[in-house]
Amino acid sequence: MKKTVLLVAALLLVMVLVGAWIFLGPATAFSDSKKYLYIATPAANEKAVMDSLQKNELLKSEGVFNWLASRMGYWEKVKPGRYEIKKGTSLLSVVRMLRNGQQAPVNLVITKLRTPQDFARLVGRKFETDSAQMMAYLQSEAFKNKRQISADEAMAYVLPDTYTYFWNSDPEKIFQKLADASRNFWTAERKAKAEAKGFTPLQVAIIASIVDEESNALSEKDTIASVYMNRLKTGMPLQADPTVKYALQDFSLKRIYEKHLAVVSPYNTYRNRGLPPGPICTPQKKTIDAVLDAPQTNYVYFVASPAFNGTHVFSATYAEHQGKARLYQEALNRLMAQKQ
């Protein structure tokens, strides 16, 4: 009798250990450090989860996972999202994570984007929503009515930074976080500076985007901004080459020729006075501050420096500008001759 009891106890212990190993031991079937399980919003159900697990070969035993998920009530409410499964994770941990909706965050890193289409494509690569849905949202009447801005103007609110979301965030949530960050950036002090210069925050962002495309040298961005502000105040056309590239949607152009200036577009600041309808790239925060802190100058022209150091030289008169442009051209000719 005693031997029987010991044998039964041993068998129970073995069963407990086996069960513990099955449910608490490593259950992943991949060699990478981690993989992701994507559960789409329209089909957040048992079949979608099981199909995704099997297709991506994430677990050693989908059948045991299914059994455990049923016992833990997971199939009653499947939550869509992007879930990170680390190598060696147990079945119990996986089911708990999915049941609790503990999604892995998605970082949306904004650097330089030029068009709303660029932004939409970036969103489409990072989120469940695709680029077409993002563009449809930006161009919708609902967006325009709620934000009081157009799709072109929307890029003024897409400030370079890193933003954290969930994978299944919809276009409204994605843009709302950007709009909130922009609102926080535009402090009362910054708004007061813009008003003192006679511009709105949107107009400052548009100017900053042009300055960003003109120069990478932070030391001169405030002076370049002063040139454009002076042109605007005197009624001169901006005549900003980067806006012509934007109008042509050809950002590979190194120089703008007479033939390019004929393009019919509200972004062609050679043909149209005033600012273009929206930013021509996502304006950097430091460039916006450079515009807000632009000095009072009498400059209305600038040309690349003959030192070829990425900076520019500035002029108050056209005659002075022609002289400096000639110096640059002569230096360029000498440089090209040396290369040949």
Disulfide bonds with the S-S distance in Angstrom:
none
